[in-house]
């Protein structure tokens, strides 16, 4: 992945804003159980207030819309970075192929070169997009879940922390 950095240097903004939007999405997603708990504990059990339940339901809809918007921004920036890097990789491969001698071209074969330019570059593009979209999400969710668990019940969060460590080791 470190060798791909030179192809991503013009897309620093996208590589920073994309994960930040994914962080926002993860934070908003982590608030949903707390709001649901308030709806049940406060709105239904304590107050018996339908207005409170509707307001908190509206908050859930707002969280969903903001989370969806954040996910779309992440998708946009991940696509820009991966497609731009793919274009640069193809251009670099094409320039390199033009420096090869006729004997080297015959030895490598045209079908092999076409496959490398198209298929392998598409795989790299997908990897970059997945890294920006999904690889950054998991640590945010795990860290946020640990923090939320500690704020709710410190003793029970130790079990979750131990399980997270085992999963990380695996």
N, C-alpha and C positions, 0 to 999 in steps of 0.2 A: 504494500500500500504506500510505503514511503517513496517508491519510485514514481508513483502517480502524482505526487505533489506538484511536480513541475507542470503538469497539465491542468491542475486546479488552481494555479497561482492567480489567474485572472478572475477566479470565482470565490475569492475569500469571503466577500459579503454574503453570498449564498450559503457557504459552508458554515457561517456563524449564525446567520439569521434563521436558517432552517432548524437547527437543533434548539435554538432559543424558543422558536414557536412550538416545537415538540415539548419543551419543558413546560411552557404555558398550558398546553393541552393536558399534560400529565397532572399538573397541579389542579386544574379545573376538574379533571376526572376523579381526583382524590377527594374533592369536596362533596361529591355526590352522596357517598354513604353517610356523611355527617348531616347533610340536609335531610336525607331520608330518616335518619334517627330522630332528628328534631320534629319532623312531621308526625312520627309515631308517638314519641315520648311526650312532646309538648302539645302539639295540635290536637291529637286524638285522646291521649290518656289524661293529661292535666286540664287543658282548657276546654276541650270539647268544642273547639272553634273552627267552623268550616272556613271562615275567612282566612285564618292563619294557614290552614292546609292549602287553600288556593294560592296564597301569596308565596308560600314555600314551593308549591308546584310551579309557579311562574319563575321562581329562582332556578329551579331545576331545568326548565326550558331555556332560560338565559344561559346557564352553564353549558347546556348542550349546544346551543347556537355558537357561543364563543369557542367551545372546544372544536366544533366542526370547522369554524373559520380558521382557527389556528392550524388544524390539520391540513386545510386547503393551502394555506400559506406555506406550510412545510413541504407539501407536495410540489408546489410551484417552484420553490427555491431548489429543492432536490432535483427536479427535472431540468432546470436551467443549468445547474452545475454539472450534472451527469451528461446531458446532451452536448454542452460546450466542451467538456473534457473529451467526449467521444469524437467530436469533430477534430479536435487538435491531435488526438491519437491517430485517427485515420490520415490526416495530413502528414504527420511525421512518418507513418508507415509508407505512405505513397512516395514521399521524398526519399526515404531509405531504399525502397525498391528501385527507384530510378537510378540509384548509384550502383546497382548490381550489374555485373557483366552478363553477357548473353549466356555464357556457360553456367553461371550461378542460377540464372532464371530457368534454364532448361533442367538443371538438377533439382531445384525446388518445385517446379511445376506451377503452371498458371492456376489450376483449381485449388491447390494448397494455399497459394498466396491470396486468392479471392476469399477463401474460407477464413483465413487469418484476419484479413481486413474487416470482413463483415461480422462473422460469428464471434470471434474472440473480442472484438471491440464492443459488440453489443453486450457480451457478458460483463465486461469491465464497466460499461455504463450502468447496467443493472446493479452491479455491486456498489457503485458509488451512490446511486439513489437509495438503495436499501440501507447503506451505512448511515446516510443522513437521516432517513426516515425512521428506521426500526432499531438500529444498533444504539442510537442515543436514547430511545424511549425506555428500554428496559432498566438501565441504571437509575433514571429519574423516577420511575415507578417504584423500584425497590427502595431507594433512599427515602422517597416521600412516604411510602407505606411504613417504613421503620419509624420515621419521625411521628407520623400520625398514631401508630400503635403505642409509642412511648408516651404521647400526650394523653391517650385514653386510659391505659393501664400499664404501668411500668413493669410489673411482675410478669404479666402475660406476654408483654413484648419481648421478653428474653427468650421465650420459646420461638417466637417468630424470627428473632435475630439468629438463633442457633440454626433454624431451618434455612434461613437465607445464606448463612455461611456454608452449610453443607451443599446447597444448590450451587453456590459460586465455586466451590472446590470441584464439584462434579463437572 
